[in-house]
């Protein structure tokens, strides 16, 4: 089913995975997918490497999920390092695979700064081409705390509104204070946008890792969270704290009327399963 249509009928539960690069990582992904499939998620998203580096692995994971599981898998598609001809061929391939949903993104350049020929400068350019195909429900990325490369908050919101006039829904970058999400929804509403905005939740499982990810994404690690993390050292205690924080945030978001929750799994099931159980979401 198209996610845009699904969101008109129910509150959704979804997860994010990334394509594995090794045999052991493939086994880990398979285990996580099997465990989380039992929760009957409405869909999952499969990420895309910087500069399109994982484009084939993304397609392979989506194909595997469609053939071997009951999960609706939505591939990420970035405009970095793509020509329009490449995107056209990729869209044809996804249609042939029965894919109904795409998350269209700007994407990040490779860390080494090298990138192939690209006909696209912004996600909006890519969204126009995907929308022209009339074959997919389109999702886009939203940054509650503003995209780190945006020149201003107003500019960020206007750009996001332009994307959502073509797309069906958005999924946010992770954040830790519900106020960021509520302000984003209000700012989009002021621009005439009422499309569903699915909040993304990243349960903290590793202090160093979440610090790096927050810095890359432009997300804030609030002082209250840093203080609580500073008081725990044992990895399992960190994970338990992460589950508690994610559960509280999820509950606050649902009470505020969020149309669903999107959990970042890092290809591991246990933490996501506990958050879902705490929120009683498996029957949403």
Protein Blocks (a to p, Z undefined) as FASTA:
>chain_A
ZZklmmmmbccddddddddfbfklmmmmmmmmmmmmmnopabdcddddehhlmmmmmmmm
mmmmmmmmcbdcdddddfehpafklmmmmmmmmmmnopabdcddebjadfklpacddfbf
bfklmmmmmmmnopaccdddddfkopakbfbfklmmmmmmmmmmmmmbdcddddfbfklm
mmmmmmmmmnopabdcdddddddfbfklmmmmmmmnopacdfklmmmmmmpmblklmmmm
mmmmmmmmmmmmmmnopabdcddeklpaklmmmmmmmnopmlZZ
